[in-house]
Amino acid sequence: MPSAGLAPRRVVQLSALFAMFALYTAQLVSALIPYVPVFVAASAAGLALDTYLQYKQPGLLSLLGKIRFDVTVRQLLRDMLILVGLLRIDGIQPLAEQSPLTIALLGVYALHFLCQAVAVLVRRTRALPIVTRNIDASELRLSAAPPRILSRRPGHRLLTFAVPGTIGLLATAVTTNALWGGIGLGVSIVLLGGGAAYLATWLLPKKRALSEQKVMAWLDRWLAEYQPTVAMYFSGGTSSAYQANMWLSTLAEVDGKPLIVLRERFMVQKIDATDVPIICFPKVATMFSLENSTLKMILHPANAAKTSQVLRIPTIKHAFINHGESDKLSSCNPYAKAYDEVWVAGPAARERYQLADIGVEDKDVVEVGRPQLSPIKRSTGAPKGTRGEATDERFTTVLYAPTWEGWDGNPGNTSVPLAGENIVRHLLADDSVRLLYKPHPMTGSVDPRAGAANERIKAMVREAAAKRSGERPGPEAAAELARCAAALDKLTSTAFRPSADEMERMMLQGTPDGDRQAAVAEATAAWEDAYWASFPEWEHLVITDARPAIFTCFNQADVLISDVSSVVSDWLTSEKPYAVANTSGMSEGDFRAGFPTVSAATILTPEATEVPALLAAVRSPETDSHAEARAELKEHLLGPSDPPSLDRFNAAVRALCDRADERRVRMVSRLAAEIPGQRDTDTDAADEFAEALESESETGDSITA
């Protein structure tokens, strides 16, 4: 399937490359003969094709760049062939007419390289040592970015600005009058020279960014004014932002002054809508400005290579909160012992760490629940939705949400390649089933077989959906969805000019207005209602976009089919039936013993023959033998419902902040004891800090160190 889908695209790409080289050949042959009509047509068509591909098929041209046949070489070759043609055409004087044209053409290239040098300088001056969002950074003298064609697209610039020169030279070839070539090249020179001069204005003091020292001094002042206490630290690839985004709502409600600390520049725009201030530290040296801030603790939703760098800051305590819990080995990574505390949902994770014996001490494990699971609704006891007004038969909505293949190559990680198609085939064979297929966004990123199976499954679901018919929502449902989507997009995204760069985005994403968190939550709920209302209750769906989120799919489904993953743990909040695919090669007894999260599940073999029995139990709750076990497992995995998870999370935040404060008091006292000359001063400081701590515990106010 994937190869068939790519074939037309490859044909187009190969055709474009063949046409480009054919035009070069025609240009060379017609220049040597010479034959002016073909020469002019081939030269003009070559430039037009190259310009079109530069704008519409940049990926294709990047392949040519890898073999050193980039846009500069292609345009230079094209111009040299034009000069060869002019030498061969009768009526054009080589010394009196062509030499000035050659010199002018060299001037065009000289100005192109000058403009490129200025562009590099401008980009460097606009690359600040930090990137911020939700922070008023107007003191940094931020400015709008220069036009993209001047600053960041040398290929587009050369081809576009070369058009007048090429037209002029070809006019000279037709008329044998060098004046036309001079006019065309003159226009190109003016465009490139003017562009370089205009671009250089961004190097003037009015538009030039502050130096790194001044930017970091501003950051120190902002940190002193904002006085952050709790941060979330995140580093990762382009597809891993979901690991941080799932904690945004919890971070917004945390006790203290929250902050988000990132390490990759691109990640600033990957974080979902939030009012929490964001600072990105691309270089580790700049990140150490946090050491002298009031920051007391950092939350870590993922282990990353750059995590060890922030762990070096001794004034800050660190808690690993993970981005989901499951029975897989990745949920008990030995790296966890690097943190001061490991925060888990419930007793099951505590037991998991002790059984893993990886060096995480039981006293450092804190049960906080899963605060972000509050949107998940509890089971009502029966499948929702009817087949139509003429019958009382109900559809059973099944959510198949497999995880991805992971890094270790274990065949039991994901059911997609070994069992996915069988599961879907059995589900689609039941006319009373509505299937929601939501694969993990990283499916196929490691094992191509998983990616291929994922594509086949999506094709199966879409084909089955196309065969169903029935009454559909009217056009007003689609209109309402479009309206809600526009309202939500307006709140959750910022519209940038195509030319906008990092600095301009910082300028536009300053201090947020109002309580955007509540507005986004309201708009999201409205969009979700409109989304589900825009589809008939009988239609199968493939859901691969970020919206609707997995929790929203939970609320629509009557039963979940998944793998050993955090999806199962989160699903148990609903206490609805679920099944887990066993593609590990283990017996069912060993599988249940090895993975406690499946103890209340129906186990599916790779053949998925158990699916009909699963559906029967869902439709007849009285035959559901796992109902009581699910309620017990829910508490074992996620902890008690009282006190609420957010209260337990905030209690853990306060406790770890207190530990950070106590350490600072000890360090001040130790410094006073080790440096006699400063003993009296530092002892007084330690006493004052201790008194402030005592006052904080009485009033509940947050203090700074």
Salt bridges, closest charged atoms under 4 A:
ASP50 OD2 - ARG74 NE 2.91
ASP50 OD2 - ARG78 NH2 2.92
GLU139 OE1 - ARG221 NH2 3.43
GLU212 OE1 - LYS283 NZ 3.20
ASP255 OD2 - ARG654 NH1 2.22
GLU264 OE2 - LYS306 NZ 3.27
ASP275 OD1 - ARG516 NE 3.31
ASP327 OD1 - ARG352 NH2 3.21
ASP340 OD1 - LYS317 NZ 3.79
GLU341 OE2 - ARG659 NH1 2.98
GLU351 OE1 - HIS636 NE2 3.29
GLU361 OE1 - LYS363 NZ 3.77
ASP362 OD1 - ARG350 NH1 3.06
ASP364 OD1 - LYS363 NZ 3.21
GLU367 OE2 - ARG350 NE 2.89
GLU393 OE1 - ARG387 NH1 3.29
GLU421 OE2 - ARG456 NH2 3.11
ASP430 OD2 - ARG619 NH1 2.96
ASP447 OD2 - ARG449 NH2 3.06
GLU455 OE2 - LYS458 NZ 3.12
GLU463 OE2 - LYS467 NZ 3.73
GLU480 OE2 - ARG483 NH2 2.74
ASP489 OD1 - ARG547 NH2 2.98
ASP501 OD2 - ARG126 NE 2.53
GLU502 OE1 - ARG265 NH1 2.40
GLU504 OE1 - ARG497 NH2 2.72
GLU539 OE1 - ARG472 NH2 2.75
ASP570 OD2 - ARG370 NH2 2.85
GLU575 OE2 - ARG378 NH2 3.19
GLU575 OE2 - LYS634 NZ 3.35
GLU588 OE2 - ARG592 NE 3.13
ASP624 OD2 - ARG630 NH2 2.60
ASP661 OD2 - LYS296 NZ 3.03
GLU696 OE2 - LYS296 NZ 3.85
